[in-house]
Amino acid sequence: MSNFMNNQNYFDDDDPLNSTGVSKRSLVLFFLIDVSGSMKGTKIGELNTAMEELIPEIRRIGEADTDVKIAVLKFSTGCSWMYSEPISIEEFEWSRLTANGITDMGDAFTELSTKMSRSNFLNSPSLSFAPVIFLMTDGYPTDDYKAGLKRLNSNTWYKYALKVALGIGKEANDSMLAEFTENPDTVVHAYSGVQLANLIKKVAVTSSQIGSKSMTLTDNGSNQELTEQDVANRKQQELGKQIKDIAKNDEFNDVFDAGW
């Protein structure tokens, strides 16, 4: 059995997936949402509606032994959390967002890294799945996002996390978003309101399902033990494949909103 299932130093962020022997599993879904001025009007309205419709679908994810929580970080001129801590999906209520200001994405990355630790948002006393991080933005950062990303890259939770990004509208930069996800296959793009709503729900549900999935720690082909990183890589690869299928089969691919 993998070392992270037996090691008792569970609260050490250097090995964040360790188990204390408690059967309840915890999964935190992080949503990083651009609420800068360019998101005003139709974009932020449709995003709010899509998120409101998404929450009931997330409630059906996982099993009785999975405690799913939501944490929403909104960023524009600075950043702030929707709630002061991750909220259980059973109790979570979406608070509609408004848009204004610039795009301090690097600030959001730094804040995420600060809170993504055992002493902050990932302090569940149970066995944890690696978190799922979903970034949504319609433009290019106005601050030094690379400094924030460098901070994230040193975070062990980020190393194991499932990461996906959604570009909104024509100005979003997919290459920059791929720097965040570390995999271009887990970047998708919405060019219309209906496509935005469709992709938010499909991609978020798919990411959550994969994130809460227990994967074998033994490679059946070689009978060789998998490391924590092996498991994380396999989940990220599976997510990339499914997202590519979602984007390819998206029924709204050819629909464009004049308002965008």
Secondary structure, 3 states (H helix, E strand, C coil): CCHHHHCCCCCCCCCCCCCCCCCCEEEEEEEEEECCHHHCCHHHHHHHHHHHHHHHHHHCCCCCCEEEEEEEEEECCCEEECCCCCEECCCCCCCCCCCCCCCCHHHHHHHHHHHCCCCCCCCCCCEECCCEEEEEECCCCCCCHHHHHHHHHCCHHHHHCEEEEEEECCCCCHHHHHHHHCCHHHEEEECCHHHHHHHHHHHHHHHHHHHCCCCCCEECCCCEECCHHHHHHHHHHHHHHHHHHHHHHCCCCCCCCCCC
